[in-house]
Amino acid sequence: MKASSTKTARPAHKKSIRAALAVTAIPFASVLVLLPTPAHALPAFARQTGQACDMCHVGGFGPQLTAYGREFKLNGYTWGDVKNKLENFSAMIFGGMENTSKDLTAAQQTTHFGANNNWAVDQISLFYGGKITGNLGAFAQATYNGTADSYGWDNADIRYVRDTMLAGKPLVYGVDLNNNPTVQDLWQSTPAWGFPYVSSNLAPGPDYTPYLGGDGMAQTVGGLGVYGMWNDSIYAELTGYMALPDNFQRTVGNTVSGADHLSGVNPYWRLAYQKTIGPNYFSVGTYGMDAKRYPSDVRQDGTDTFLDTAVDATYQYTTPDMNNIFSFYGSALHEHQNLGASHALGNSTNTSDTLNQYSENVSYYYKNTYGLTVKRFDITGSSDAALYANTGKPDSAGWTFQADYTPWGKDGAPFGPYVNARFFVQYTMYNKFDGASSNYDGAGRSASDNNTLYFGTWLAF
């Protein structure tokens, strides 16, 4: 089996960047050139709006958005005044120590790191965040991956936004350009911004995820779309994605040779309804994508087709004194795979398969300082001996727990809108891994051997 033709990139923690908001393609590069040349709670946003980080973010640190944070993003990151363009730049660094229940195998290890108990600077990022001019704003990120010792662009999101009245109700509408499907979304129930928001680059993770639910398209595609929020309640979006030109991808640090490529324009859609009743906020919605892919960029046998459809929900409860915030995020994603091209290449036994991804997490924050989060995740799908190595199944399941402490990010913090920090302990445990609870790799390794303790520090400037 040629794993690269059917296996998506590892989940967001292997991409090292759930931590950013942002945009796409050649216009993105042009913006960086034209600006006087940041992911989560950027001090740049705090400086622009004059608000502390906890105004936009639950827990005083990103990426969980409050009602104000969702509106700020919806309105193109343009609220507030830009007195000095340099203040729209921010930086981020996070890292720590990872420990797995059993030493990593040679195949799981990263060059220059040992089999266990590794200390690492996982990521260093530079951001531009906020208003560019008038109704145009952006969130754009470039990243150094400290474990892979590599540089490249990261998530990017450029928005042009206007407002008007429709049927006597307010309408916010705009055009969005981004480089990672769902990175433009307002809710933490979609893949790009789901928990865990950061995790160890060295930790093992499931190899099989839905095409939209993993990182298979992140930073390799460009999407141009339109969106709108009517009456602060109904949100709709339609975006078309294409593969970015290979020369551009090489320029921004992507590996192109042997990588999957989209064919033509691939539609992504989003529809959601939100409502606030007293201290309660909730949203329900659906999102999805119809993607055609050349596996490993081999084109003589046509394309594989992935139809991803999902339903999601968010609930937040905030006490009147703002001292207690409870949040729930849930998503169920179903993928129908037409694997004509992969089957012709001998990379799948079946010509069609299904894959499902379920994710639910709850968090509690006290005074936007002390936080606890618990997540349950499940991946299930049809059996395919050639597609899924060793076990013939894609199933993975487990839990992630996190406790964190954010001393700043609030009004009166000693460093104001210039420095923020989070200290955290995170533990991920697996019931299944790549198809089985035990001997999933054919060499005797159990799912629980990949249980990972990760503790570290996350700084933003």
C-alpha positions in Angstrom: 0.0 0.0 0.0 1.1 3.6 -0.8 0.2 5.3 2.4 0.6 8.7 1.1 -2.2 8.2 -1.5 -5.0 7.5 0.9 -3.8 8.4 4.4 -4.4 12.0 5.5 -1.8 14.0 7.3 -1.9 13.5 11.0 -4.4 15.6 13.0 -3.9 19.2 13.8 -1.4 18.5 16.6 1.0 17.1 14.1 0.6 20.1 11.9 1.6 22.1 15.0 -0.8 24.9 14.3 -4.2 24.8 15.5 -3.1 27.8 17.1 -3.9 30.4 14.4 -6.6 32.1 12.5 -6.1 33.0 8.9 -5.8 33.1 5.0 -4.6 31.9 1.5 -2.5 32.1 -1.5 -0.9 34.7 -3.8 -3.0 37.6 -2.4 -1.7 36.7 1.0 1.9 36.9 -0.1 1.0 40.2 -1.8 -0.4 41.5 1.5 2.8 40.7 3.4 4.8 42.6 0.8 2.5 45.6 0.9 2.3 45.8 4.6 5.2 47.3 6.6 6.6 44.0 7.3 -0.1 36.5 14.2 -3.0 30.9 16.7 -5.3 32.3 19.0 -5.5 35.3 21.3 -3.2 37.8 19.7 -1.9 40.8 21.7 -2.1 42.6 18.3 -5.9 42.4 18.5 -5.9 43.6 22.1 -3.8 46.6 21.1 -6.1 47.4 18.2 -9.4 47.1 20.1 -8.2 48.4 23.4 -9.8 45.4 25.1 -8.1 42.7 27.2 -7.7 39.2 25.7 -10.6 37.9 27.8 -13.0 40.2 26.0 -12.6 38.0 22.8 -11.4 34.7 24.3 -12.8 32.3 27.0 -10.0 31.8 29.6 -8.2 34.9 28.6 -6.3 33.1 25.9 -7.3 31.7 22.5 -8.8 30.3 20.5 -12.2 29.8 22.3 -14.2 32.8 21.3 -16.7 34.8 23.3 -19.7 36.6 21.6 -17.5 39.6 21.2 -14.7 37.5 19.7 -17.1 35.9 17.1 -18.3 39.4 16.1 -14.8 40.7 15.8 -13.9 37.9 13.5 -17.1 38.1 11.5 -16.4 41.8 11.0 -13.0 41.1 9.4 -10.7 41.9 12.4 -11.3 45.6 11.6 -12.8 46.9 14.9 -10.7 49.5 16.7 -8.0 51.9 15.7 -4.6 51.2 14.1 -2.2 53.8 15.3 1.0 52.0 14.4 1.1 49.2 11.8 4.0 47.6 13.8 1.5 47.0 16.6 -0.5 44.6 14.3 2.4 42.1 14.5 2.5 39.5 17.2 4.6 36.4 18.0 3.8 33.1 19.7 5.9 30.3 21.1 5.0 27.1 22.8 6.8 24.0 23.9 7.2 21.6 26.8 7.9 18.0 27.6 6.1 14.9 26.3 6.0 11.5 27.9 4.4 8.4 26.3 3.3 5.3 28.3 5.8 3.3 26.3 8.8 4.4 24.3 8.1 5.5 20.8 9.0 3.1 18.0 11.7 4.0 15.5 9.0 4.8 13.0 7.2 7.1 15.4 10.3 9.0 16.5 11.4 12.4 15.1 14.9 13.0 14.0 17.2 14.4 16.8 14.8 13.4 19.5 14.8 10.3 21.7 12.2 7.6 22.3 10.6 9.3 25.3 10.7 12.2 27.8 11.6 14.8 25.2 11.8 18.5 25.8 11.1 20.6 22.7 10.2 24.1 21.5 7.3 22.9 19.3 6.5 26.1 17.5 7.4 29.7 17.0 5.1 31.9 14.9 4.9 35.4 13.6 1.5 36.9 12.9 -0.1 39.9 11.3 -3.5 40.4 12.9 -6.1 43.1 12.5 -7.1 45.9 10.2 -5.2 46.5 7.0 -7.3 49.4 5.8 -11.0 50.4 6.0 -13.1 47.3 5.8 -10.2 44.9 5.0 -8.5 42.9 7.7 -6.5 39.7 8.1 -5.1 37.1 10.3 -1.9 35.7 8.8 0.8 33.4 10.3 4.2 32.1 9.4 5.7 29.4 11.6 9.0 27.7 12.5 8.4 24.1 13.5 11.0 23.4 16.2 10.8 19.6 16.1 11.0 19.4 12.3 13.4 22.3 12.0 11.4 23.8 9.2 9.9 27.1 8.2 6.7 27.8 6.3 3.5 29.7 6.1 0.6 28.7 8.3 -3.1 29.5 8.5 -4.3 32.7 6.9 -7.6 34.5 6.6 -8.2 37.7 4.7 -11.6 39.4 4.9 -13.4 42.3 3.2 -16.6 43.0 5.1 -19.6 45.4 4.8 -23.0 45.8 6.5 -26.5 46.8 5.4 -30.1 46.1 6.2 -32.1 43.2 4.8 -35.9 42.8 5.4 -35.5 45.4 8.2 -32.8 43.4 10.0 -29.0 43.9 10.0 -26.8 42.0 7.6 -23.0 41.6 7.9 -21.6 40.2 4.7 -18.2 39.8 3.2 -15.6 38.1 1.0 -13.1 35.7 2.6 -9.8 34.3 1.3 -8.2 31.5 3.3 -5.9 28.5 3.0 -7.4 25.9 5.2 -11.1 24.8 5.1 -12.9 25.7 8.4 -10.2 28.1 9.5 -12.6 30.9 8.7 -15.3 29.5 11.0 -16.6 31.4 14.0 -17.0 28.3 16.2 -14.7 25.8 18.0 -16.8 22.9 16.8 -15.2 22.7 13.4 -11.8 20.9 12.6 -9.4 23.8 12.3 -10.1 25.2 15.7 -11.1 22.2 17.8 -9.5 21.2 21.1 -6.7 20.5 21.8 -5.5 23.9 20.6 -1.9 23.0 21.0 -0.2 19.7 21.7 3.2 18.0 21.3 4.6 17.7 17.8 6.4 14.6 19.0 3.3 12.8 20.4 1.8 9.9 18.3 -1.6 10.5 16.8 -4.1 8.5 14.7 -3.0 8.2 11.0 -6.6 8.1 9.6 -9.0 11.0 9.6 -11.6 12.3 7.2 -10.2 14.5 4.5 -12.0 17.6 5.8 -11.4 16.6 9.4 -7.6 16.3 9.2 -4.8 18.3 7.7 -4.8 17.0 4.2 -5.7 20.3 2.7 -4.2 22.8 5.2 -2.0 25.4 3.7 -2.0 23.6 0.3 -5.2 25.1 -1.0 -6.7 28.5 -1.7 -10.3 29.3 -1.0 -12.4 32.3 -2.1 -15.9 32.6 -0.7 -18.7 34.8 0.4 -20.4 34.8 3.8 -23.1 36.7 5.7 -24.7 36.9 9.2 -28.4 38.1 9.1 -30.0 39.5 12.2 -27.1 38.2 14.4 -28.7 34.8 14.1 -28.4 33.1 10.7 -24.9 32.5 9.2 -24.3 31.2 5.7 -21.1 30.7 3.7 -20.1 29.3 0.3 -16.4 28.9 -0.6 -14.6 27.3 -3.5 -11.2 25.7 -3.0 -8.4 24.9 -5.5 -4.9 23.5 -5.2 -2.3 26.3 -5.0 0.3 26.3 -7.7 3.2 24.1 -7.0 5.8 26.9 -7.4 3.9 29.0 -4.8 3.7 26.0 -2.4 7.4 25.5 -2.7 8.0 29.2 -2.0 6.0 29.0 1.3 7.7 25.9 2.5 5.3 23.1 1.4 6.4 19.7 0.2 4.9 19.2 -3.2 6.4 16.1 -4.8 4.1 13.1 -4.1 1.6 15.2 -2.2 -2.2 15.0 -2.8 -3.6 17.7 -5.1 -7.2 18.9 -5.5 -8.8 18.9 -8.9 -10.6 21.9 -10.1 -12.9 24.0 -7.8 -14.2 22.2 -4.7 -17.2 23.6 -2.9 -17.4 24.1 0.9 -20.6 25.2 2.6 -21.6 26.4 6.1 -25.0 27.1 7.6 -25.6 27.9 11.3 -28.1 29.4 13.7 -27.2 31.1 16.9 -29.2 32.5 19.8 -28.5 34.2 23.1 -31.0 33.9 26.0 -29.8 35.6 29.1 -26.5 34.0 30.2 -27.0 31.2 27.7 -25.6 31.1 24.2 -26.1 28.2 21.7 -25.6 27.5 18.1 -26.5 24.6 15.8 -25.2 24.1 12.3 -24.0 22.1 9.4 -20.9 22.3 7.2 -19.3 20.2 4.5 -17.2 19.9 1.4 -17.2 18.0 -1.9 -13.6 17.4 -2.8 -11.9 15.7 -5.7 -8.3 14.7 -5.2 -5.5 13.3 -7.2 -3.9 10.8 -4.8 -0.1 11.5 -4.5 -0.7 13.8 -7.6 -1.0 10.7 -9.8 -3.4 11.8 -12.6 -3.7 9.0 -15.1 -6.5 7.2 -13.2 -8.7 10.2 -12.4 -9.6 11.3 -8.9 -10.9 10.2 -5.6 -14.0 12.0 -4.4 -14.7 12.8 -0.8 -18.2 14.1 0.2 -18.0 15.3 3.8 -21.1 16.4 5.7 -21.3 17.4 9.4 -23.6 18.7 12.1 -22.2 20.7 15.0 -23.4 22.5 18.1 -22.0 25.0 20.7 -23.3 25.9 24.1 -21.9 28.5 26.5 -23.1 29.6 29.9 -21.6 32.7 31.5 -22.5 33.9 35.0 -23.5 37.6 35.2 -20.3 38.4 37.1 -18.2 36.8 34.3 -16.4 34.6 36.8 -17.7 31.3 35.6 -17.8 30.2 32.0 -19.0 26.7 30.9 -18.6 25.7 27.2 -19.6 22.7 25.1 -18.6 21.9 21.5 -19.7 18.9 19.5 -19.4 17.7 16.0 -20.3 14.6 14.0 -18.7 14.3 10.5 -19.5 11.6 7.9 -17.4 11.1 4.9 -18.3 9.1 1.8 -15.2 8.2 -0.2 -15.3 7.2 -3.9 -11.8 5.7 -4.3 -11.7 5.0 -8.0 -8.2 6.4 -8.5 -6.7 4.8 -5.3 -8.3 1.5 -6.2 -6.8 1.6 -9.7 -3.4 2.3 -8.1 -3.8 -0.7 -5.8 -4.0 1.5 -2.7 -7.6 0.5 -1.7 -9.4 -2.8 -1.7 -12.8 -1.1 -2.1 -13.9 1.4 -4.7 -15.9 3.2 -2.0 -15.6 3.5 1.8 -17.1 5.6 4.6 -15.3 7.3 7.5 -16.8 9.1 10.6 -15.3 11.4 13.1 -17.1 12.4 16.3 -15.8 15.0 18.8 -17.2 16.4 21.9 -15.5 18.6 24.6 -16.5 20.6 27.6 -14.6 23.2 29.4 -14.9 25.3 32.6 -13.0 28.5 33.4 -13.0 30.4 36.6 -12.2 34.1 36.4 -10.7 33.5 33.0 -7.7 32.2 34.8 -8.1 28.6 35.8 -9.4 26.1 33.3 -10.4 22.4 32.9 -11.2 20.8 29.6 -12.3 17.2 28.7 -12.6 15.8 25.2 -13.9 12.6 23.8 -13.0 11.6 20.2 -14.0 8.7 18.0 -13.0 7.7 14.5 -14.8 4.8 12.8 -15.1 3.6 9.3 -15.6 0.7 6.9 -12.9 -2.0 6.6 -10.4 -1.8 3.8 -7.3 -4.1 3.9 -5.2 -2.1 1.4 -6.2 1.4 2.6 -5.6 0.8 6.4 -2.3 -0.9 7.1 -2.0 -3.9 9.5 -5.6 -3.9 10.9 -7.6 -3.0 7.8 -9.6 -0.6 9.9 -9.3 3.1 10.6 -10.9 3.1 14.1 -9.3 5.3 16.8 -10.9 6.5 20.1 -9.9 8.1 23.3 -9.9 11.1 25.7 -7.9 14.2 26.2 -7.8 16.1 29.5 -6.2 19.5 30.2 -5.8 21.8 33.1 -4.4 25.2 32.5 -3.5 28.5 34.2 -3.6 31.9 32.5 -2.4 34.6 34.9 -2.7 37.5 32.5 -5.0 38.3 29.6 -7.4 40.4 31.7 -7.9 44.1 32.6 -5.1 45.3 34.9 -2.6 42.6 33.9 0.9 43.7 34.5 2.0 43.6 30.9 -1.2 45.0 29.4 -1.8 44.2 25.8 1.8 43.2 25.1 2.3 39.8 26.8 0.1 36.8 27.6 0.9 33.4 28.9 -0.7 30.0 29.5 0.7 27.1 31.5 -0.9 23.7 31.0 -0.8 20.0 31.7 -2.4 17.7 29.1 -3.0 14.0 29.0 -4.3 12.0 26.0 -5.4 8.4 26.4 -6.4 5.9 23.7 -8.9 3.1 23.7 -8.2 2.3 20.1 -5.5 3.4 17.7 -5.4 2.8 13.9 -7.9 0.0 14.1 -7.3 -1.9 17.2 -6.9 -1.8 21.0 -3.8 -4.1 20.9 -1.2 -5.1 18.4 -2.4 -2.5 16.0 1.0 -2.2 14.2 1.6 -6.0 13.9 4.5 -5.6 16.2 2.7 -5.9 19.6 2.1 -2.2 20.3 -1.2 -1.4 22.1 -3.3 1.7 21.8 -2.6 2.6 25.4 1.1 2.6 24.7 0.6 5.9 22.9 -1.0 7.6 26.0 0.8 10.9 26.2 1.4 13.4 29.0 2.4 16.8 27.8 3.0 19.8 29.9 4.3 23.2 28.8 4.1 26.9 28.3 2.4 28.9 25.7 3.5 32.6 25.3 2.1 35.3 23.1 3.6 38.8 22.5 
